[in-house]
Amino acid sequence: MDASNGERVGFFYLDLHPREGKYGHAAIFHLLKRWKGQTPVDCMLCNLPAPSADGTPALLRHSDCVTFFHEFGHIMHGLCSEGEANGTTLAKCPRDFVEAPSQMLENWCWARDGLRRLSRHHQTSAPLPTELLEKMIAAKNVGEGLGLVRQVYLSSLDLAIHGEAPPADAAGLQALVDEMRPRLSLVDNPPGANMLRSFGHLMNQYSAAYYGYMWAEVLSADMFATCFEANPFDKEAGMRYRKLVLAPGGVGKISEHLERFLGRPPSQDAFLKSRGIA
């Protein structure tokens, strides 16, 4: 429900825990789009720890919370879209922006006020101790450099096999991986190893667009730092984000929507700072 006017925004299903035969990744699916009196209906799938049979509660790792917020960012993008059917934002949202709303919500899992609200001891209900909270934030970017060059490698590999002269056979693909992985990710490729055999994103709408994950991080970091870092729970900023970014989405140019929201063209500075690079 929209708290400002009481109107129904949409519905979403949560399928959070693993079971036999279930899709093993985390993802969301748009079941119904907005159309006349029909509000959008979305579904979010995760494989988070389930409560034990004896009633012991499931204890989520911080990484589980980040996954939940990431996928729920996609849900919010779908429900807050305006327009009908193929006029809705997600139907035309650029592939290299579609991850920005999901990565945007991840920031609340690292904001101090967000962490305090998310965390409780399951027996005493005590909040996360300040000392531990600060240690978590201080360790956020451990290994970040290797993670970033890995994404550069995967994005470049994706573009290479969808370029003008891709390898023509399995041997060519193997040679490409053998050459690109150590050069870009700084990690040697074991003999015969080829992650293209399990690079599922390339078979799921991200072909020639995997770079969008990193580019969307640049955009989401800029939006959060500019409009939410000082006060992550600013309702006015949240409504501006909803109306200027989520609602119009791919209708028009996303660069223009972002410039209206930010008050300037997007910048990579916040991304580099958030990753401890600058």
Steps between C-alpha positions, in 0.01 A plus 500: 500500500609856429509667843435842348164417340403146606510365143619149430844499334524128430567155641811290545565143605798397711646152445795519736615152602658210308316184410564208271485591133484874561693751291832529680581866446334820625277682253170678448231437243237741371178301488251769402549854375287799583198510270175692553379380842773234529790600723841337443578166662860392554671203663833494684694174532789445740662205671547641848546280808168359620393448865592158637239229550539535878401866482850647518485827304693555182792733559585703192856593417560859403555382142150346510358839596688662211353242261148562635534877460647461151210291374246717680641798314387328180157447656471871583602588145221281364228618738587870478500501120237725349322454169317196364612170346798552269497866594621410849854593584643151531378399156740753352753549777856490358679178588798696633273682746274220617738400782526855640177492708601164650855606577359825635327322789819315594633830635254485791667178615821695551359824641550519875135581573393226262722241668366597842142449384576172326697331777380343823631217713251217451482424872551832679382742226812706571607714203825442316781634723648824369851354501395206282296728273804720439719196431250377240502834322881520519528154340246572224759545227736217590588328172305761305777551246496135391121507490499801269758363257302174491193698389713678239614159374148355482363811329784505248462126433130549438566781252774299327279201424223729374732721295575517131743206495411254778676163527361251251537183707557359850877517463476868414282568802747319723789701360307822560438414866860385547624836371248740655467362852860548618535829312188662644415319823864443605415136573647218290253277322543129593556273201172420327292723730242708317238691697301560182354152560311640800470872421121491529448874461597476135199277438267725702475838329846623601682401181728791401363687804666343802701821536171651618554357848806717559358803317182475708717499814652830387152648464359359823803614703460851361128511579546373855796725584334808356147461634499248786840469666438791739158360595419152364140527625413838350141457380515796265811366330337158478194640326718695256688177421173316448347763273806613306687169460279196564175631351625624159788252464550409137236739366716774356873504571619360830792744495254788505302349789820457699612854427168636627529291816865582567489859381798427271629227267602174675857468626721204588653677803259352758553150361878525527474639851253234612737227377799654678677584174494880525 
